[in-house]
Amino acid sequence: MRRQVWCLSEIDGDALFLPIAIAHWLWPFASAQFDGVLVFGLCRAAGIGFGQCALGGGGQGGAALVLWDCGAVVWCRTLVGHWVFSLQQAFALIYRAGLKGQETLLMADTFSLAPRAAAQDLIAAVLGGRRSLGEVIARAPDSFAALPPEARARAQRLASETFRHAGRADHHLRRALRKAPPEAAMWVLRMAVIEMHVLGAPAHGVINDAVDLTRRAGQPRLDGLVNAVLRQLGEGLDWAAAPVPRLPGWLRGALQNAYGAKVTAAIEAAHLLPAPLDLTLRGPRPEGLDGVALPTGSLRLRDPGQISALPGYDAGQWWVQDAAAALPVRVLGDVTGLRVLDLCAAPGGKTMQLAAQGAQVTALDISDARMVRLRENLLRTGLQAETVIADALEWRPDTPFDAILLDAPCSATGTLRRHPELPLIRMKEDVKALQALQAALLDRVLDPAQGVLRSGGRVVYCTCSLLPSEGSDQIAAALARHSVQVVPPDLPGLPDAWRLPDGCVRTRPDYWAEFGGLDGFFIALLQHRQ
């Protein structure tokens, strides 16, 4: 059964009766269309708020919820006897009270503090642990995990856009601050300014919640400063006047050495735009799936919306995969009937490509958790592949493979549009360690004595890195160590500008600007000399 709740929030009033009156006024209309109404109103002057929730449809019973908001603490009492002490727990309680499974929760900026608090925790976990946002979400903080799907998506987007535009926010904040506050408060300011001027959230709610988040971050003495600065920057700010943020010095220097100042600036500008959503199709495009067919075969969606609701999702007719990430399998050529090893395979986009093209695929990854996601993707698409959880440097197959796809671990500097937090957590020393691992993996698959690749077999080496040290330099060194050659790929739709003089392929975020750009990738097709 599909149940829906209409949720309203931030209805300000001068007295407590206003939210109550609104709830009673809405109920006769809403009960005919919704199973419940939630109204959360704030009386900032009195420091008190009131919320009312009715579930069950037309007054047929269910859980009733009353909230009193006194600063950052919310006390909730339901008819079924649960007490909760935070907005996040209240949200989770409402969600569990009959809105799981096939049912749907409709939200309209409800409990805006909850997703903002979750975004605050995501940012802190990324910076504190030097982990990517995806890694943090995989071990989600309680404030994030307790939210329903729509609110989680909002929190994730807010955290991601805060990382993306932090440099621009700092440009404006420096003009409003005499000196920078502690980092915890500074990130609250960044997040609030970005939510107002990039995501278009109403200033009133953003500023009020930023004050609460400042206290939540352990900086109660700075709540007045945060309030004053955000009110100053809330209206009339020329956001676009801020210069394009520069990449960290070590990365910017490496890119300038490789591509020049002009191209580096274009790459930095491309990072300000969110990455588009590309799909790899198993067959004909499902009816109703609106997008642009790219020259290399991917489908770029115009307005993706909720991924799982798109035509063809349940039938496994496609999977999400950036157009650049789909190229390595196409570079490998015809794999019909071949035994192919997909090394470092999770989350499985390339595994599914290979299986869909008729290969007998063995997908290997060192991470059990990441392999779970790969198996889920195979299950949804109905594709078959053998999965192995092992260290690629130690695992040995019973029989050599006809072809190998090595998507080597790398700095991921070609995916900063998708992972804008990476410039803040990647260090030059990290790249050196990754280069050693890449070289070891190449030696493992190219050395005939290892028994991984059959004589005359093909290898595609690829990284989602913009750094030559993880691309062309690795291949040049491998050619010196092994009796292999680079084979220029025969790939229709591949622009000449992407082909390097050494026969390899390079994509960059500033390429295909007319389509919305793409990830940065390096791809090399290798074969043993006969």
C-alpha positions as CSV (number, residue, x, y, z in Angstrom):
1,M,0.0,0.0,0.0
2,R,1.3,3.4,-0.9
3,R,1.1,5.9,2.0
4,Q,2.1,9.6,1.8
5,V,2.7,12.2,4.4
6,W,2.6,15.9,3.6
7,C,5.3,17.7,5.6
8,L,5.6,21.5,6.2
9,S,8.3,23.2,8.1
10,E,9.6,26.6,9.2
11,I,6.2,28.2,9.6
12,D,7.1,31.1,11.8
13,G,4.6,32.8,14.0
14,D,4.4,35.2,17.0
15,A,2.5,32.7,19.1
16,L,2.2,29.0,19.6
17,F,-1.3,28.8,18.2
18,L,-0.3,29.5,14.6
19,P,1.3,26.1,13.8
20,I,-1.6,24.4,15.6
21,A,-4.2,26.5,13.7
22,I,-2.5,25.7,10.4
23,A,-2.5,22.0,11.2
24,H,-6.2,22.0,11.9
25,W,-7.0,24.1,8.9
26,L,-5.0,21.8,6.6
27,W,-6.3,18.5,7.9
28,P,-9.8,18.4,6.2
29,F,-8.1,19.1,2.8
30,A,-5.0,17.0,3.3
31,S,-6.7,13.9,4.8
32,A,-8.5,13.4,1.5
33,Q,-5.2,13.1,-0.4
34,F,-2.6,12.2,2.2
35,D,-2.4,9.7,5.0
36,G,-0.9,12.3,7.3
37,V,0.2,15.9,7.8
38,L,3.2,17.1,9.7
39,V,3.5,20.7,10.6
40,F,6.6,22.0,12.4
41,G,6.5,25.6,13.4
42,L,9.0,27.8,15.1
43,C,8.5,30.6,17.6
44,R,12.0,31.9,17.8
45,A,11.0,34.9,19.9
46,A,9.8,32.6,22.7
47,G,12.4,29.9,22.0
48,I,9.7,27.3,21.5
49,G,8.3,25.5,18.6
50,F,5.4,23.1,18.0
51,G,4.9,20.3,15.7
52,Q,2.0,18.0,15.0
53,C,1.9,14.7,13.1
54,A,-1.1,12.6,12.3
55,L,-0.8,9.2,10.5
56,G,-3.5,6.8,9.5
57,G,-5.5,8.7,7.0
58,G,-8.7,10.6,7.8
59,G,-8.3,10.3,11.5
60,Q,-8.3,6.5,11.5
61,G,-5.7,6.2,14.2
62,G,-1.9,5.7,14.0
63,A,0.9,7.6,15.6
64,A,0.5,11.1,16.8
65,L,3.7,13.1,17.5
66,V,4.2,16.3,19.5
67,L,7.5,18.2,19.4
68,W,8.7,21.0,21.6
69,D,11.8,22.7,20.2
70,C,13.9,24.4,22.8
71,G,17.1,25.3,21.0
72,A,18.9,22.2,19.7
73,V,17.0,19.7,21.8
74,V,13.7,18.2,20.7
75,W,11.5,16.1,23.0
76,C,9.0,13.9,21.2
77,R,6.2,11.8,22.7
78,T,4.1,9.4,20.6
79,L,1.0,7.4,21.4
80,V,3.0,4.2,21.1
81,G,5.3,5.1,23.9
82,H,8.5,6.2,22.2
83,W,10.6,9.0,23.5
84,V,13.3,10.6,21.3
85,F,15.6,13.4,21.9
86,S,16.8,14.8,18.5
87,L,15.4,15.8,15.2
88,Q,17.2,12.9,13.5
89,Q,15.5,10.4,15.8
90,A,12.1,12.1,15.3
91,F,12.6,11.8,11.6
92,A,13.5,8.2,11.8
93,L,10.5,7.5,14.1
94,I,8.1,9.1,11.6
95,Y,9.7,7.1,8.8
96,R,9.4,3.8,10.7
97,A,5.8,4.4,11.9
98,G,4.5,3.0,8.7
99,L,6.4,4.6,5.8
100,K,8.9,1.9,4.8
101,G,9.1,-0.6,2.0
102,Q,6.8,0.2,-0.8
103,E,5.5,3.3,0.9
104,T,6.6,6.8,0.2
105,L,7.5,9.8,2.3
106,L,6.9,13.2,0.7
107,M,9.0,16.0,2.2
108,A,9.0,19.7,1.6
109,D,12.1,21.0,3.4
110,T,10.9,19.2,6.6
111,F,13.1,19.3,9.6
112,S,15.7,21.2,7.6
113,L,18.2,21.0,10.5
114,A,18.3,17.2,10.2
115,P,19.9,16.9,6.7
116,R,22.0,20.0,7.4
117,A,23.3,18.4,10.6
118,A,24.0,15.2,8.7
119,A,25.9,17.1,6.0
120,Q,27.9,18.7,8.8
121,D,28.8,15.3,10.1
122,L,29.7,14.0,6.7
123,I,32.1,16.9,6.1
124,A,33.7,16.4,9.5
125,A,34.2,12.7,8.9
126,V,35.7,13.3,5.4
127,L,38.2,15.8,6.7
128,G,39.0,14.1,10.0
129,G,39.6,10.6,8.5
130,R,40.9,11.8,5.1
131,R,38.3,9.5,3.5
132,S,36.2,10.1,0.4
133,L,32.6,11.1,0.8
134,G,31.6,7.7,-0.6
135,E,33.7,5.9,1.9
136,V,32.2,7.9,4.8
137,I,28.6,7.3,3.5
138,A,29.4,3.5,3.4
139,R,29.9,3.7,7.1
140,A,27.3,6.4,7.6
141,P,27.1,8.5,10.7
142,D,24.0,8.0,12.8
143,S,22.7,11.5,11.8
144,F,22.8,10.5,8.1
145,A,21.7,6.9,8.4
146,A,18.6,7.9,10.4
147,L,17.2,10.0,7.6
148,P,14.8,8.8,5.0
149,P,16.1,8.6,1.4
150,E,15.1,12.0,0.2
151,A,16.8,13.7,3.2
152,R,19.9,11.6,2.8
153,A,20.2,12.7,-0.8
154,R,19.8,16.3,0.3
155,A,22.5,15.9,3.0
156,Q,24.9,14.2,0.5
157,R,24.4,16.9,-2.1
158,L,24.9,19.7,0.5
159,A,28.1,18.2,1.7
160,S,29.4,17.6,-1.9
161,E,28.6,21.1,-3.1
162,T,30.2,22.6,0.0
163,F,33.4,20.8,-0.9
164,R,33.1,21.9,-4.5
165,H,32.5,25.6,-3.8
166,A,34.5,26.1,-0.5
167,G,37.1,28.2,-2.3
168,R,34.5,30.6,-3.6
169,A,32.8,30.8,-0.3
170,D,36.1,31.7,1.4
171,H,36.5,34.6,-1.1
172,H,33.3,36.1,0.2
173,L,33.8,35.2,3.8
174,R,37.2,36.8,4.0
175,R,35.6,40.1,3.2
176,A,33.1,39.7,6.0
177,L,35.4,38.3,8.7
178,R,38.1,40.2,10.6
179,K,39.8,36.9,11.2
180,A,39.0,33.3,10.5
181,P,37.1,31.4,13.2
182,P,38.0,27.9,14.2
183,E,37.6,25.4,11.4
184,A,34.4,23.8,12.8
185,A,32.6,27.2,12.6
186,M,34.2,28.1,9.3
187,W,32.7,25.0,7.7
188,V,29.3,25.9,9.1
189,L,29.7,29.3,7.4
190,R,30.9,27.8,4.1
191,M,28.0,25.3,4.0
192,A,25.4,28.0,4.8
193,V,26.7,30.5,2.2
194,I,26.9,27.8,-0.5
195,E,23.4,26.5,0.4
196,M,22.0,30.0,-0.1
197,H,23.9,31.1,-3.2
198,V,24.5,27.8,-5.1
199,L,21.6,25.6,-4.0
200,G,19.1,28.5,-3.7
201,A,17.8,27.7,-0.2
202,P,15.9,30.5,1.6
203,A,18.2,32.6,3.7
204,H,16.0,32.6,6.8
205,G,16.0,28.9,7.4
206,V,19.7,28.5,6.5
207,I,20.8,31.2,8.9
208,N,18.7,30.0,11.8
209,D,20.0,26.4,11.4
210,A,23.6,27.6,10.9
211,V,23.4,29.2,14.4
212,D,22.2,25.8,15.8
213,L,24.9,24.0,13.9
214,T,27.5,26.3,15.3
215,R,26.4,25.3,18.8
216,R,26.3,21.7,17.8
217,A,29.9,22.0,16.6
218,G,31.0,23.1,20.1
219,Q,31.3,26.8,19.3
220,P,28.4,28.4,21.2
221,R,30.2,31.6,21.7
222,L,30.4,32.1,17.9
223,D,26.7,31.8,17.2
224,G,26.3,35.6,17.2
225,L,29.2,36.0,14.8
226,V,27.8,33.3,12.4
227,N,24.4,35.0,12.5
228,A,25.8,38.4,11.7
229,V,28.1,37.2,8.9
230,L,25.4,35.2,7.2
231,R,22.9,38.0,7.4
232,Q,25.4,40.2,5.8
233,L,26.1,37.7,3.0
234,G,22.5,36.4,2.6
235,E,21.3,39.0,0.1
236,G,22.8,41.0,-2.6
237,L,25.9,39.0,-2.8
238,D,27.5,38.7,-6.3
239,W,28.5,35.1,-6.0
240,A,29.9,34.8,-9.5
241,A,32.4,37.6,-8.7
242,A,34.6,35.2,-6.8
243,P,37.4,33.7,-8.9
244,V,37.6,30.1,-9.9
245,P,39.2,28.2,-7.0
246,R,42.6,26.8,-7.7
247,L,43.7,23.3,-7.1
248,P,46.2,22.5,-4.4
249,G,49.7,23.7,-5.3
250,W,51.2,20.2,-5.8
251,L,48.4,19.1,-8.1
252,R,48.2,22.4,-10.0
253,G,51.9,22.4,-10.6
254,A,51.8,18.8,-12.0
255,L,48.9,19.7,-14.3
256,Q,50.6,22.8,-15.6
257,N,53.8,20.9,-16.3
258,A,51.7,18.3,-18.2
259,Y,49.1,20.5,-20.1
260,G,50.1,24.1,-19.6
261,A,48.5,27.0,-17.7
262,K,45.5,27.5,-20.1
263,V,44.4,23.9,-20.0
264,T,44.9,23.7,-16.2
265,A,42.6,26.7,-15.8
266,A,40.0,25.1,-18.0
267,I,40.1,21.9,-15.9
268,E,39.7,24.0,-12.7
269,A,36.7,25.7,-14.2
270,A,35.1,22.4,-15.2
271,H,35.4,21.2,-11.6
272,L,32.9,23.9,-10.6
273,L,30.1,22.1,-12.5
274,P,28.5,18.9,-11.1
275,A,29.2,15.8,-13.3
276,P,26.4,14.8,-15.7
277,L,24.8,11.4,-15.4
278,D,25.7,8.9,-18.1
279,L,24.3,5.4,-18.7
280,T,25.7,2.4,-20.4
281,L,22.9,0.5,-22.2
282,R,22.7,-3.3,-22.7
283,G,20.6,-2.9,-25.8
284,P,18.1,-0.5,-27.3
285,R,17.2,2.6,-25.3
286,P,14.2,1.9,-23.0
287,E,11.1,3.9,-24.0
288,G,10.8,7.1,-22.0
289,L,14.4,7.3,-21.1
290,D,15.3,10.9,-22.2
291,G,18.9,11.6,-23.0
292,V,21.6,12.5,-25.6
293,A,23.4,9.7,-27.3
294,L,27.1,10.5,-27.1
295,P,29.5,9.7,-30.0
296,T,31.2,6.9,-28.0
297,G,28.0,5.1,-27.3
298,S,27.0,6.3,-23.8
299,L,23.6,7.9,-23.1
300,R,23.7,11.3,-21.2
301,L,20.5,12.0,-19.3
302,R,18.9,15.4,-19.5
303,D,17.0,15.3,-16.2
304,P,17.9,12.1,-14.3
305,G,15.7,12.5,-11.2
306,Q,15.6,9.4,-9.0
307,I,17.8,6.8,-10.6
308,S,15.8,3.8,-9.4
309,A,12.6,5.3,-10.9
310,L,14.0,5.6,-14.5
311,P,12.6,3.4,-17.2
312,G,14.6,0.2,-17.5
313,Y,16.2,0.2,-14.1
314,D,14.3,-2.7,-12.6
315,A,14.8,-4.7,-15.8
316,G,18.6,-4.1,-15.7
317,Q,18.7,-2.5,-19.1
318,W,21.4,-0.1,-18.2
319,W,23.8,1.0,-15.4
320,V,25.3,4.3,-14.4
321,Q,28.8,4.8,-15.8
322,D,30.6,8.0,-16.9
323,A,31.2,8.1,-20.6
324,A,35.0,8.1,-20.0
325,A,34.8,5.1,-17.7
326,A,33.0,3.1,-20.4
327,L,35.8,3.6,-22.8
328,P,38.4,1.0,-21.5
329,V,36.2,-2.0,-22.3
330,R,35.5,-0.6,-25.7
331,V,39.2,-0.1,-26.3
332,L,39.7,-3.8,-25.4
333,G,37.8,-4.8,-28.5
334,D,35.7,-7.8,-29.3
335,V,35.6,-10.1,-26.2
336,T,32.9,-12.5,-27.3
337,G,33.6,-15.9,-25.9
338,L,36.9,-14.8,-24.3
339,R,38.0,-15.4,-20.8
340,V,38.5,-11.9,-19.4
341,L,39.9,-10.9,-16.0
342,D,38.6,-7.6,-14.6
343,L,41.1,-6.5,-11.9
344,C,40.1,-4.1,-9.2
345,A,36.6,-4.6,-10.5
346,A,34.2,-3.1,-8.0
347,P,31.6,-1.5,-8.2
348,G,31.2,-3.4,-11.5
349,G,30.5,-1.1,-14.4
350,K,33.2,-2.6,-16.5
351,T,32.4,-6.2,-15.4
352,M,28.8,-5.7,-16.6
353,Q,30.1,-4.2,-19.9
354,L,32.3,-7.3,-20.5
355,A,29.5,-9.7,-19.5
356,A,27.0,-8.0,-21.7
357,Q,29.4,-8.3,-24.7
358,G,29.6,-12.1,-24.3
359,A,32.8,-12.5,-22.3
360,Q,33.4,-15.1,-19.6
361,V,34.3,-12.7,-16.8
362,T,36.2,-13.1,-13.6
363,A,35.8,-10.0,-11.5
364,L,38.5,-9.6,-8.8
365,D,38.6,-7.0,-6.0
366,I,40.3,-6.9,-2.6
367,S,37.3,-5.3,-0.9
368,D,34.6,-7.5,0.4
369,A,32.3,-4.5,1.0
370,R,32.8,-3.2,-2.6
371,M,32.3,-6.7,-4.0
372,V,28.8,-6.8,-2.3
373,R,27.8,-3.8,-4.5
374,L,29.2,-5.5,-7.6
375,R,27.1,-8.6,-6.9
376,E,24.0,-6.5,-6.4
377,N,24.6,-4.8,-9.8
378,L,25.0,-8.2,-11.4
379,L,21.8,-9.4,-9.8
380,R,19.8,-6.4,-11.0
381,T,21.1,-6.7,-14.6
382,G,20.8,-10.5,-14.7
383,L,24.4,-10.7,-16.0
384,Q,26.9,-13.5,-15.0
385,A,30.4,-13.2,-13.7
386,E,32.6,-15.1,-11.4
387,T,33.6,-13.0,-8.4
388,V,36.8,-13.3,-6.4
389,I,37.8,-11.5,-3.3
390,A,41.6,-11.5,-3.2
391,D,44.8,-9.4,-3.5
392,A,45.6,-9.1,-7.2
393,L,49.3,-9.2,-6.4
394,E,49.0,-12.6,-4.8
395,W,46.1,-14.4,-6.6
396,R,46.9,-16.9,-9.3
397,P,44.4,-18.3,-11.8
398,D,44.2,-22.0,-12.8
399,T,44.4,-21.0,-16.5
400,P,45.8,-17.8,-18.1
401,F,43.2,-15.3,-19.4
402,D,42.7,-14.2,-23.0
403,A,42.4,-10.6,-21.9
404,I,42.8,-8.5,-18.8
405,L,41.3,-5.2,-17.8
406,L,43.4,-3.4,-15.1
407,D,41.6,-0.4,-13.7
408,A,44.4,0.4,-11.3
409,P,44.0,2.2,-8.0
410,C,45.0,5.8,-8.5
411,S,44.7,9.4,-7.2
412,A,41.3,9.8,-9.0
413,T,42.3,13.3,-10.0
414,G,40.2,12.9,-13.2
415,T,37.0,12.6,-11.2
416,L,37.1,15.7,-9.1
417,R,33.7,16.8,-10.5
418,R,32.2,13.7,-8.9
419,H,34.4,13.8,-5.8
420,P,35.1,17.5,-5.0
421,E,36.4,16.5,-1.6
422,L,39.5,14.8,-3.0
423,P,41.7,17.9,-3.3
424,L,41.3,18.4,0.4
425,I,42.3,14.9,1.4
426,R,44.8,13.8,-1.3
427,M,48.5,14.5,-0.7
428,K,51.5,14.3,-3.0
429,E,52.8,11.4,-0.9
430,D,49.7,9.4,-1.6
431,V,50.4,9.5,-5.3
432,K,53.9,8.1,-4.8
433,A,52.5,5.0,-3.0
434,L,49.9,4.5,-5.7
435,Q,52.5,4.7,-8.5
436,A,54.4,1.8,-6.8
437,L,51.2,-0.2,-6.7
438,Q,50.4,0.5,-10.3
439,A,53.8,-0.6,-11.5
440,A,53.5,-3.8,-9.4
441,L,50.1,-4.6,-10.9
442,L,51.4,-4.1,-14.4
443,D,54.3,-6.4,-13.8
444,R,51.9,-9.0,-12.4
445,V,49.8,-9.2,-15.5
446,L,52.5,-8.6,-18.1
447,D,55.1,-11.1,-16.8
448,P,54.6,-14.4,-18.6
449,A,56.1,-16.2,-15.6
450,Q,53.1,-15.2,-13.5
451,G,50.7,-17.2,-15.6
452,V,47.9,-14.6,-15.6
453,L,47.8,-13.7,-19.3
454,R,48.1,-16.2,-22.2
455,S,50.6,-15.7,-24.9
456,G,49.3,-13.1,-27.4
457,G,46.7,-11.9,-24.9
458,R,45.6,-8.2,-24.6
459,V,45.7,-5.9,-21.5
460,V,44.0,-2.6,-21.0
461,Y,45.6,-0.5,-18.4
462,C,43.6,2.5,-17.2
463,T,43.4,5.1,-14.4
464,C,40.9,7.9,-13.7
465,S,43.9,10.2,-13.1
466,L,45.0,13.3,-14.9
467,L,48.6,12.8,-13.8
468,P,51.1,11.5,-16.4
469,S,53.0,9.8,-13.6
470,E,50.0,7.4,-13.3
471,G,49.5,7.1,-17.1
472,S,52.0,7.6,-19.9
473,D,55.0,7.4,-17.5
474,Q,53.8,4.1,-16.2
475,I,53.3,2.7,-19.7
476,A,56.7,3.9,-20.9
477,A,58.4,2.2,-17.9
478,A,56.4,-1.0,-18.5
479,L,57.5,-1.1,-22.1
480,A,61.1,-1.0,-20.9
481,R,60.6,-3.9,-18.5
482,H,58.4,-6.2,-20.7
483,S,58.3,-7.3,-24.3
484,V,54.9,-5.6,-25.0
485,Q,53.7,-2.9,-27.4
486,V,51.0,-0.3,-27.3
487,V,48.2,-1.0,-29.8
488,P,46.3,2.2,-31.0
489,P,42.6,1.4,-30.4
490,D,40.2,1.1,-33.3
491,L,37.3,2.9,-31.6
492,P,34.5,4.6,-33.6
493,G,33.5,8.0,-32.3
494,L,36.8,8.7,-30.5
495,P,38.0,12.2,-31.2
496,D,41.5,12.6,-32.6
497,A,42.3,15.1,-29.8
498,W,42.0,12.3,-27.3
499,R,44.6,10.1,-29.0
500,L,48.1,10.6,-27.7
501,P,51.3,10.3,-29.9
502,D,52.3,7.1,-28.1
503,G,49.0,5.4,-29.1
504,C,47.3,5.7,-25.8
505,V,44.0,7.6,-25.0
506,R,43.6,10.6,-22.7
507,T,40.3,12.3,-21.7
508,R,40.0,15.4,-19.6
509,P,37.2,17.2,-17.8
510,D,37.3,20.1,-20.2
511,Y,36.8,17.9,-23.2
512,W,33.3,17.7,-24.7
513,A,32.3,20.9,-23.1
514,E,29.3,21.1,-25.5
515,F,28.0,17.9,-23.9
516,G,28.8,18.8,-20.3
517,G,32.3,17.4,-20.0
518,L,33.5,14.0,-18.8
519,D,35.9,12.4,-16.4
520,G,39.6,12.4,-16.9
521,F,40.9,9.0,-17.9
522,F,44.1,7.4,-19.2
523,I,43.8,4.2,-21.3
524,A,46.4,2.0,-22.9
525,L,45.9,-1.2,-24.9
526,L,48.9,-3.5,-24.6
527,Q,49.9,-6.7,-26.3
528,H,52.9,-9.0,-26.1
529,R,55.2,-8.8,-29.1
530,Q,55.1,-11.9,-31.3
